[in-house]
Amino acid sequence: MTTSQGTQQPSGLDEAEAARRLAVDGPNILAREQQRGLLALVGEALREPMFVLLLACSAIYFLLGDLHESLILLGCVGVVLAITIVQTNRTERAVAALRDMTSPRALVLRGGVARRIAGGEVVRGDLALLHEGDRVPADGVLLEATSLAIDESLLSGESVPVDKRSGAEVRAHAADTLVFAGSLVVKGHGLARITATGARSEIGKIGASLADLSGGTSRVQQEIGRLVRIFGVLGGLCCGFIALFYGFARGEWLPGLLAGITLAISLLPEEFPLVLTVFLALGAWRMSQRNVLTRRIPALESLGAATTLCVDKTGTLTVNRMTLIELRAGQEVWQAERNQPVPGSLRPLAEYAALASQREAIDPMDAACRRFCHERVGADALLHGRWRLEREYPLTPTLLAVAQAWRRPDGAVVAAKGAPEAIAELCDLGEAERAEVSAVVAAMTSAGQRVLAVARADYDGEPRQSLTEYAFTWLGLLGLHDPPRAEVPAALARCRGAGLRVLMMTGDAPGTAQAIAAKVGLSSQRMVTGREVAELDDAALIARLHGVEVCARVLPAQKLRIVRALQAAGETVAMTGDGVNDAPALKAAQIGVAMGGRGTDVAREAAAIVLTRDDFTDLVAAVAEGRRIFANLRKALGFIVAVHVPIAGLALVPLLFGLPMVFHPVHVVFLELVIDPACSIVFEAEPAEPDVMRRPPRPAEAPLLDRGMLLASLAQGATVLAACLAVLYLGHVRFGLSLPAAQSVMFATLILADLGLILTHRAQSTSWLASLRTPNRALRWVVFGTLVLLVAALTIPGLRGLFRFETPPRASMFAWALLGPLCVLLFEAVTRPGARRRRAAASEQARRCTEHGAEP
């Protein structure tokens, strides 16, 4: 590689030296929150209300003189504590892994080869390539700078970008030759030698920290917090009532306090926040295995509610391999499919197209032009000779063209390429010539090509301030092609089946957009152009976008208006983007999706989700995963509500009728060993239901537990409670079993019914048998472990004494214990058909509303 003066460019560090410096200096990361240690996790867990109440029970047993019971309860607390710590640690590791994967990337030269590496792997002496939209990975000094402007407001507070120059142009280490970690490249490109990393950088010295991955509190997190507070207050009131009732009515203050705490424990849904945290963190980790990185975890909440996917064409719907396949200059035509050499008359067209492209090409069209010139024209002297770049002219909203001014020993030249209408205006073509160009462009775009025009101009002295000051000469047209991905039509059909609208937004000409849309299965009948977007006011734009699936020739700034118009129409929008100018629209969308392969760091930081492969099918898979997470979260919370009803009832009902306690804290601890794994492991690992992408999107404001689901869960729990009380009454009163023996049967009934509730909530839209055929390794372990613990509690003398059980007759044991799951099954058999009909009716209504563009 050469510099703009033609001198040999340094090749950068080799991998061995980079590894050595990384080991000496440490990773290039700023101070961040450290992963909590064991003592911190234990301390935080012990502050949870559940553990506070259990420890209070242990203390009361000690005061009552029952040291054995107190120590056993402490041991059980230790087991539950260990489970909680393991789950929390697993969640934190998943979040930490996501933070590392979504950290900024850096493009460096290693051994003469440009490589994109994690920002944390940059070391002193690395040569960093800086392009528009990148975050500067570390402090450094510029070796090359071309029209480079950097936003250093993070350090200086000054919002105006700073123009930068290389050390070869000015005194070395002057302020405008230095770049600093965390600053943003807003224009141009350059090459910097890294001089300080991590804590030794300027931003590291002032103690800046990384942004929190999880972002703010989401609506679902707020809803969970509200439910926990409601149940917590209810549990506290019940605890106080029972303690006072025992104290004043029976004079038993400590036993009354113990009974009240047991009831409070049974009412407290402490699993709610744990389940939400585990689901979102592990759900984000699962998505990372499918090439989808979640930068802000609450975005998972919105994925299942997305109604519109706004996607770019290049690299998302297409393979992102732009190829120059046609050259046209007057009547002279060259096409790649003919496999013939490029005629001499068309060589200038290809050469000036390459001169108008960036040398370190990031843009796919720039890369295609330079690759074509190298492979087909053989103009290596032109591309890498003694040419000096004097000025760059970037794309602007008023002129859809880019240009570069070059100086060589025999003169100076400007090469420009861009939209045919923009280049025609620069060349001041007449009406007849423009009409002829428009006809040719229409023919090329109808074949799915992206068409660019190329022009050149000579100049003397210094480069002009504006392209309109040059006298350009028209050279011809380029036809570029980026074929659609083969899997996209099927993915789009899947979106339609899920009630998702896909809107393609592209800067291509309408003809190109129509051709690509036809190939992937999008309708372009009501296509909107960027010119229309500019002319319409907000209300008219909302109406115009109704039923539209293609927007052509739109500028990045216009994408923001389109996103806001869709949101004003009631849509939940997911949008893809890759450039600096896409950042506002990405932030405005409910789910901003950055292209990880070709996207800039600014786009990644503005987005909530990053696609590492720039593949539309990954975005569709992310929507399906978001729906799976939300559906399973609802199942888990419904199970928690259902299972707490019999626990609370068995703690409360005997006390109200003057009976001795049949439910003690140790029983609650045992149930926690079932409930917590069932919620946070079994339901989180539950595969997506077969029809998850055949349902319409859920309303964005839909609660986790709507009234129907809450009532159904309460009814399920009441059914289990009735079965347990029936077993206790019949076993003790009718069949003469001792109270401890009847308690044993009742407890077995409750445990088996809870397992039945797990299966019931797994199969909300399918049958029990179908759900049993759905593989879930975690479910097998939970069921097996629960049954082993239950048998041990009923048969091993030491454990049986701990639970205050007596062994009942085996025949009655099995007969009565099965009553719980049978009641759950009977309840489902009676209520499932009606619930299924209501869900089907709601889905059909939402589907019809989606098809007609109305709100459900």
PyMOL commands that set and color helices and strands:
alter all, ss='L'
color gray80, all
select helices_A, chain A and resi 15-25+38-46+49-63+67-101+119-121+153-156+175-177+198-200+202-205+219-250+253-267+271-288+299-303+336-338+344-355+364-377+380-384+420-426+431-446+467-469+488-497+510-520+530-535+538-544+556-568+580-588+601-606+616-656+665-682+707-734+739-762+768-773+777-795+797-802+810-817+819-851
alter helices_A, ss='H'
color red, helices_A
select strands_A, chain A and resi 105-110+113-118+127-131+139-151+162-163+178-179+184-196+292-294+308-311+323-329+332-335+388-393+401-408+411-418+450-459+473-481+501-505+528-529+550-552+573-577+591-595+609-611
alter strands_A, ss='S'
color yellow, strands_A
deselect
rebuild
show_as cartoon
